[in-house]
Amino acid sequence: MGVHLEPTVAVLRVGEDLHKYGDPYEFSATVIIRGRRAEIIGGAGRFDPKWRHAVSTELRAWGIDEVIFERKKPASRSARLKLPKGKGDQYSLRIMPLAGES
């Protein structure tokens, strides 16, 4: 008999003074993991673009190579972020309208 547990949800916390669990952070979100894709939803706080590299590095370590950021607000957009393997801080970012937007 065997047991396998697959993590499918994580909490993302990011901040300048965050070094370990319990440290202060400036942004948090829920991450839903579906295979090699992660959906980042329910973000709270301010996300500084300079944190993208650190976040993508952590996601790659979890085996994730595609990320979808989605914001559910009027006139907002979702972003799909491909994380190319071994290419450091290079991104292929596409902004797409959410369903129902033109």
Contacts in CASP RR format, 6 or more apart in sequence:
PFRMAT RR
TARGET T0000
AUTHOR 0000-0000-0000
METHOD contacts of the structure
MODEL  1
MGVHLEPTVAVLRVGEDLHKYGDPYEFSATVIIRGRRAEIIGGAGRFDPK
WRHAVSTELRAWGIDEVIFERKKPASRSARLKLPKGKGDQYSLRIMPLAG
ES
7 33 0 8 1.000
8 32 0 8 1.000
8 33 0 8 1.000
8 34 0 8 1.000
9 30 0 8 1.000
9 31 0 8 1.000
9 32 0 8 1.000
9 33 0 8 1.000
10 30 0 8 1.000
10 31 0 8 1.000
10 33 0 8 1.000
10 62 0 8 1.000
11 28 0 8 1.000
11 29 0 8 1.000
11 30 0 8 1.000
11 31 0 8 1.000
12 27 0 8 1.000
12 28 0 8 1.000
12 29 0 8 1.000
12 30 0 8 1.000
12 31 0 8 1.000
12 40 0 8 1.000
12 55 0 8 1.000
13 25 0 8 1.000
13 27 0 8 1.000
13 28 0 8 1.000
14 25 0 8 1.000
14 26 0 8 1.000
14 27 0 8 1.000
14 28 0 8 1.000
14 47 0 8 1.000
14 48 0 8 1.000
14 51 0 8 1.000
14 54 0 8 1.000
14 55 0 8 1.000
15 24 0 8 1.000
15 25 0 8 1.000
15 26 0 8 1.000
15 27 0 8 1.000
15 48 0 8 1.000
15 51 0 8 1.000
16 26 0 8 1.000
17 23 0 8 1.000
17 24 0 8 1.000
17 25 0 8 1.000
18 24 0 8 1.000
18 25 0 8 1.000
26 45 0 8 1.000
26 46 0 8 1.000
26 48 0 8 1.000
27 43 0 8 1.000
27 44 0 8 1.000
27 45 0 8 1.000
27 46 0 8 1.000
27 47 0 8 1.000
27 48 0 8 1.000
27 51 0 8 1.000
28 43 0 8 1.000
28 44 0 8 1.000
28 45 0 8 1.000
29 40 0 8 1.000
29 41 0 8 1.000
29 42 0 8 1.000
29 43 0 8 1.000
29 44 0 8 1.000
30 40 0 8 1.000
30 41 0 8 1.000
30 42 0 8 1.000
30 43 0 8 1.000
31 38 0 8 1.000
31 39 0 8 1.000
31 40 0 8 1.000
31 41 0 8 1.000
32 38 0 8 1.000
32 39 0 8 1.000
32 41 0 8 1.000
33 62 0 8 1.000
33 64 0 8 1.000
35 64 0 8 1.000
36 63 0 8 1.000
36 64 0 8 1.000
36 65 0 8 1.000
36 66 0 8 1.000
37 64 0 8 1.000
37 65 0 8 1.000
37 66 0 8 1.000
37 67 0 8 1.000
37 68 0 8 1.000
38 59 0 8 1.000
38 62 0 8 1.000
38 64 0 8 1.000
38 66 0 8 1.000
38 67 0 8 1.000
38 68 0 8 1.000
39 67 0 8 1.000
39 68 0 8 1.000
39 70 0 8 1.000
40 67 0 8 1.000
40 68 0 8 1.000
40 69 0 8 1.000
40 70 0 8 1.000
41 70 0 8 1.000
41 72 0 8 1.000
43 71 0 8 1.000
52 89 0 8 1.000
52 91 0 8 1.000
53 88 0 8 1.000
53 89 0 8 1.000
56 67 0 8 1.000
56 81 0 8 1.000
56 83 0 8 1.000
56 89 0 8 1.000
56 91 0 8 1.000
57 88 0 8 1.000
59 67 0 8 1.000
59 83 0 8 1.000
60 83 0 8 1.000
60 85 0 8 1.000
64 83 0 8 1.000
65 82 0 8 1.000
65 83 0 8 1.000
65 84 0 8 1.000
65 85 0 8 1.000
66 80 0 8 1.000
66 81 0 8 1.000
66 82 0 8 1.000
66 83 0 8 1.000
67 80 0 8 1.000
67 81 0 8 1.000
67 83 0 8 1.000
68 78 0 8 1.000
68 79 0 8 1.000
68 80 0 8 1.000
68 81 0 8 1.000
69 78 0 8 1.000
69 79 0 8 1.000
69 81 0 8 1.000
70 78 0 8 1.000
70 79 0 8 1.000
70 98 0 8 1.000
71 77 0 8 1.000
71 78 0 8 1.000
72 98 0 8 1.000
75 101 0 8 1.000
76 98 0 8 1.000
77 95 0 8 1.000
77 96 0 8 1.000
77 97 0 8 1.000
77 98 0 8 1.000
77 101 0 8 1.000
78 95 0 8 1.000
78 96 0 8 1.000
78 98 0 8 1.000
79 93 0 8 1.000
79 94 0 8 1.000
79 95 0 8 1.000
79 96 0 8 1.000
80 93 0 8 1.000
80 94 0 8 1.000
80 96 0 8 1.000
81 91 0 8 1.000
81 92 0 8 1.000
81 93 0 8 1.000
82 91 0 8 1.000
82 92 0 8 1.000
82 93 0 8 1.000
83 91 0 8 1.000
84 90 0 8 1.000
84 92 0 8 1.000
END
